[in-house]
Amino acid sequence: MKVIPKLKGPPKDPEFDTLKSLILASLRELVTIDSERTREILLLMDKSLESTAIKFLEQSPNLQLSFLEKILQRRGPDSQISDELLVLHIHLLCKLEPKKVHIKSQGA
């Protein structure tokens, strides 16, 4: 496996900003090709891009769900996952893959 160097640039680096813009503009295609690698690239660039990417994918719910599942799968046991991400994940599962949703009653 190749190691990708950390791409974090200075906050006002125009080349870095251009690269981020190009990646976000091509996000649907990148996630379609390989959502895990796309997630890794975004994290290497800037961890906040992960949530930006989720918002960019709102018009493509299947891709958004795929990307969200990669995020949730790769979180460590000590990682914090925002309530917003969890609610979005559940909402997308109910809408797109309802057979994966199991509801337990309180008495069970």
N, C-alpha and C positions, 0 to 999 in steps of 0.2 A: 504494500500500500504506500502510495506517495504521500509525503508530508507536505502540506501546503503552508508556506510561511504566513505568519500573521500579517494581514493587510491593513491593519489599523493605521490610518494616516493622520496627519495633523488636522485639527478641526476645520481649518479653512483651506485645506489643500484642494485646489480646483480639479486636479486630475482624479483625486479620490472621489470627489463629489460627482464627477462625470461618470466614473466607473459605477458608483452606487446607482445613479440614474439609469444607466444602461442595463444594469442587472434587474432593477425593478421594472423597467419597461419590457423586459423579456421574461418576466417572472413566470407567466403561465407556461411558456414553452420550456423553461428550465425545470419547473416542477413536474411537468409532463414527462420529460426525459428521465429525471432522477431527483425525486423530492428530497431524499436523504443528502445527496451531495450538495444540492441547492441550499439546504438548511446549514450544512457545514460551512459553506462559503460565506453565507450571511453572518454566521456566528463569528467567523474569523475576522470579518470586516468590522462589525459593530453589533453587539448583542441586541441592541434596540431594534435592529432591522428585522428581527424575527416577528415582532408584533406588527411592524409596518407591512411585512409581507403578507401576513394573515389578512390585514385590511385590504391590500391590493387584490387579493383573491376572492373578495366578496361576490363578484359577478360570476365566479366559477365554483359553486359550492362543492362539487366532487373533488376538485383540486384542493380547495380549502380544507376539506376533511382529510384528504391524504396527507397534506402538509402538517396539519394539526396532530394527526396520529403519529407522525415521525417525531414531532416535538415531544409528545407525551411519552413515547417509547424510550426516548433517549435521556429522559430526566433521571437523575440519580435518586436514591432513597431519601437523601437530605434536601433535595431540591424543592423549592416552593413553586407551585403552579397557581397562577391567579384564578380567582373565582370566575372572572370573565372568560378565560380560556376554557375552563371546565364546562361552564354553561353553554358556550358556543359549541363545544365538542358534543355535548349531550343533545343539543338542538339539531345539529347536523346529522347525528346518528339516528335520531327519531325520524327525521325527514327523509334521509337517503338510505339508511340501512336499519330499518326498524327491527329486524330479526335479531340484531346484535344487542338490543336494549331489553334488559330483564328488570322488571319492577317487583320488589319485595314488599309485601304488606307489613305493617307494623307489628302484627301479631305473629309473624313467621319467624 
